[in-house]
Amino acid sequence: MTRRHGDLRRVLLAAAVESIDTTGPAAFSLRDLARRAGVSHAAPAHHFGDKAGLLTVLPVEGYELLVDALTAAGDDILEMGVAYVRFAVEHRAHFEVMFRPELYRADAPEVERARRAARECLNRGVSVRTSKATATRVAAIAAWSMVHGFATLWSAGALPPELGTDPAVAARTVLPQLFRNATRNMTDAEHDCGRFMQVL
């Protein structure tokens, strides 16, 4: 069966996600992608140019999926944290590539737009609890760092087995302890921490 170009692009992206889920982003190659998708070796290059071009699509999709998940969680910071963890687990390939900017064109306009939208979503959950812009930035960094760390440890299978097998249940157990002090108002002396939001 011959696929239309639009279908083939989607098939290639799905195969890329499958490949990264299996072997990780570092081992990903266009040759293996073509084999998985059952297409010629030239097909991925035709649609994406090169490996970096294809991998640039995944963080854009990832940030968009993350925004959807955070938006659905509402303004409750705990539920946003749980949504972040669930996103990391359910979209592991996207999550892994998003935070490996050396693998793709991190300065591409579409990546920057998607990243900024995700950052604004993360800020929203914190801003309802803080009164100053500086405090919001720093608290958002703290909350994001905690949730991202939990999600990474969960995905690596590094957390104690007594937390169970459901990441959402585990997150609801652990995250309240982490968030207890993260969203309190912070002093203006901490304003330099705001620049670290640029890594998101």
C-alpha positions as CSV (number, residue, x, y, z in Angstrom):
1,M,0.0,0.0,0.0
2,T,1.4,3.4,-1.0
3,R,0.9,6.1,1.7
4,R,0.1,9.7,0.9
5,H,2.8,12.2,2.0
6,G,0.8,13.5,4.8
7,D,0.1,10.0,6.1
8,L,3.8,9.1,5.8
9,R,5.0,12.1,7.8
10,R,2.7,11.0,10.7
11,V,3.8,7.4,10.3
12,L,7.4,8.5,10.5
13,L,6.8,10.5,13.7
14,A,5.0,7.6,15.3
15,A,7.9,5.3,14.4
16,A,10.3,7.8,15.9
17,V,8.4,7.9,19.2
18,E,8.4,4.1,19.2
19,S,12.2,4.0,18.5
20,I,13.0,6.5,21.2
21,D,10.7,4.7,23.7
22,T,12.7,1.5,23.0
23,T,16.3,2.7,22.7
24,G,16.4,6.2,23.9
25,P,17.1,9.4,22.0
26,A,20.8,9.1,21.8
27,A,20.7,5.8,19.8
28,F,18.0,7.1,17.4
29,S,18.8,7.1,13.7
30,L,17.0,7.9,10.5
31,R,18.1,4.5,9.1
32,D,16.4,2.6,12.0
33,L,13.4,4.9,11.7
34,A,13.0,4.0,8.0
35,R,13.3,0.3,8.8
36,R,10.6,0.6,11.5
37,A,8.3,2.5,9.3
38,G,8.9,0.2,6.3
39,V,9.9,2.9,3.9
40,S,13.0,3.8,1.9
41,H,16.0,5.3,3.6
42,A,15.4,8.5,1.8
43,A,11.9,9.0,3.1
44,P,12.7,10.5,6.5
45,A,15.2,13.0,4.9
46,H,12.6,14.0,2.4
47,H,10.1,15.0,5.1
48,F,12.4,16.3,7.8
49,G,15.8,17.0,6.2
50,D,17.9,15.3,8.8
51,K,17.8,13.8,12.3
52,A,17.8,17.1,14.0
53,G,15.0,18.3,11.8
54,L,12.8,15.3,12.8
55,L,13.7,15.6,16.5
56,T,12.8,19.3,16.4
57,V,9.2,18.2,15.8
58,L,9.0,16.1,19.0
59,P,9.6,18.9,21.6
60,V,7.1,21.1,19.8
61,E,4.5,18.3,20.1
62,G,5.7,17.6,23.6
63,Y,5.3,21.1,24.9
64,E,1.8,21.3,23.2
65,L,0.8,18.0,24.9
66,L,2.1,19.3,28.2
67,V,0.1,22.6,27.9
68,D,-3.0,20.5,27.2
69,A,-2.3,18.4,30.3
70,L,-1.6,21.3,32.5
71,T,-4.6,23.3,31.3
72,A,-6.9,20.3,31.9
73,A,-5.6,20.2,35.5
74,G,-6.9,23.7,36.2
75,D,-5.1,26.1,38.6
76,D,-4.5,23.6,41.5
77,I,-0.8,23.3,41.8
78,L,-0.9,19.7,43.0
79,E,-3.1,18.6,40.1
80,M,-0.8,20.4,37.7
81,G,2.1,18.5,39.3
82,V,0.3,15.2,38.9
83,A,-0.6,16.1,35.3
84,Y,3.1,16.8,34.6
85,V,4.2,13.4,36.0
86,R,1.5,11.6,34.0
87,F,2.6,13.4,30.8
88,A,6.2,12.4,31.4
89,V,5.2,8.8,31.8
90,E,2.7,8.6,29.0
91,H,4.8,10.5,26.5
92,R,8.2,9.3,27.5
93,A,9.9,9.9,24.1
94,H,8.6,13.5,23.9
95,F,9.7,14.1,27.5
96,E,13.2,12.8,27.0
97,V,13.8,14.8,23.8
98,M,12.3,18.0,25.1
99,F,15.1,18.3,27.7
100,R,18.0,17.3,25.4
101,P,18.3,20.5,23.4
102,E,21.6,19.3,21.9
103,L,19.6,16.8,19.9
104,Y,17.4,19.2,18.0
105,R,17.2,22.9,16.9
106,A,16.3,24.4,20.2
107,D,16.3,27.9,18.8
108,A,13.7,27.2,16.1
109,P,10.8,29.6,16.4
110,E,8.2,26.9,16.8
111,V,10.1,25.4,19.7
112,E,10.5,28.7,21.4
113,R,6.7,29.4,21.0
114,A,5.8,26.0,22.4
115,R,8.3,26.3,25.3
116,R,7.0,29.7,26.2
117,A,3.4,28.5,26.3
118,A,4.4,25.7,28.6
119,R,6.3,28.1,30.9
120,E,3.3,30.3,31.1
121,C,1.1,27.4,32.1
122,L,3.5,26.4,34.8
123,N,3.6,30.0,36.1
124,R,-0.1,30.1,36.3
125,G,-0.4,27.4,38.9
126,V,2.0,29.3,41.2
127,S,0.8,32.8,40.6
128,V,-2.5,32.2,42.4
129,R,-0.5,31.6,45.6
130,T,2.1,34.4,45.4
131,S,1.8,38.2,45.3
132,K,5.0,39.3,43.6
133,A,6.2,38.6,40.1
134,T,9.6,37.7,41.5
135,A,8.1,35.3,43.9
136,T,6.1,33.7,41.2
137,R,9.1,33.1,39.0
138,V,11.2,31.6,41.8
139,A,8.3,29.5,43.2
140,A,7.6,28.2,39.6
141,I,11.2,27.1,39.2
142,A,11.1,25.3,42.6
143,A,7.8,23.6,41.8
144,W,8.9,22.6,38.3
145,S,12.3,21.3,39.6
146,M,10.5,19.1,42.1
147,V,7.9,17.7,39.8
148,H,10.4,17.2,37.0
149,G,12.8,15.4,39.4
150,F,10.0,13.1,40.6
151,A,8.9,12.3,37.0
152,T,12.5,11.5,36.0
153,L,13.0,9.3,39.0
154,W,9.7,7.5,38.4
155,S,10.5,6.9,34.7
156,A,14.0,5.5,35.7
157,G,12.4,3.1,38.1
158,A,14.5,4.6,40.9
159,L,11.8,5.3,43.5
160,P,10.9,2.9,46.3
161,P,8.5,0.1,45.4
162,E,6.2,1.0,48.4
163,L,5.0,4.0,46.3
164,G,3.1,1.5,44.2
165,T,2.7,1.2,40.5
166,D,0.5,4.2,39.7
167,P,2.5,7.4,39.0
168,A,-0.5,9.6,39.7
169,V,-1.2,8.1,43.1
170,A,2.5,8.2,44.0
171,A,2.7,11.8,42.9
172,R,-0.3,12.8,45.1
173,T,1.5,11.1,48.0
174,V,4.9,12.8,47.5
175,L,4.3,16.1,45.9
176,P,2.3,17.8,48.7
177,Q,5.4,17.3,50.9
178,L,7.6,18.9,48.3
179,F,5.2,21.8,47.6
180,R,4.7,22.7,51.2
181,N,7.2,25.5,51.2
182,A,7.8,26.0,47.5
183,T,5.1,28.5,46.9
184,R,5.5,30.8,49.9
185,N,6.4,34.4,49.1
186,M,10.1,34.9,48.5
187,T,12.3,38.0,48.9
188,D,13.4,40.2,46.0
189,A,17.0,39.1,46.8
190,E,16.1,35.9,44.9
191,H,15.4,37.7,41.6
192,D,18.4,36.2,39.9
193,C,16.8,32.8,40.0
194,G,14.2,33.9,37.4
195,R,16.7,33.6,34.6
196,F,16.8,29.8,35.1
197,M,13.2,29.6,33.7
198,Q,14.9,30.0,30.3
199,V,16.0,26.3,30.4
200,L,12.4,25.2,30.2
